């Protein structure tokens, strides 16, 4: 074959259709995606600052976590302290902390769902 005819050499980059971006993606879609990303970042920052409190044992144990799932406060009513039944107190603490974390996660999912319109995106 004569030089310059036929298919391009293997090392050559580009070619028809290369570098054209994703087919069907227009500027409006790109702008919408950028706005969605900015909204998600803002909402995530706001949610990380929020606090979520849950109780267990009829309110004798209270746990507060932030949006980063960090335990910020733990309150135990002295009446809940029974040296004969430490296990029950431990269970109540675990239940309160887990419920507060679950509330934080549910709030994040709901808030992000509003932004993404129900698309299943990782946050």
JOSULNOR-V181360 format. One record per helix or strand of 3 or more residues. SS is the DSSP state (H for helix, E for strand). FROM is the first residue (numbers start at 1). TO is the last residue. Records with the same first field share a line. If there is no record, write none. Layout:
# JOSULNOR-V181360
SS: FROM-TO + FROM-TO
This chain:
# JOSULNOR-V181360
H: 27-49 + 57-59 + 78-80 + 86-116
E: 51-56 + 61-66 + 71-76
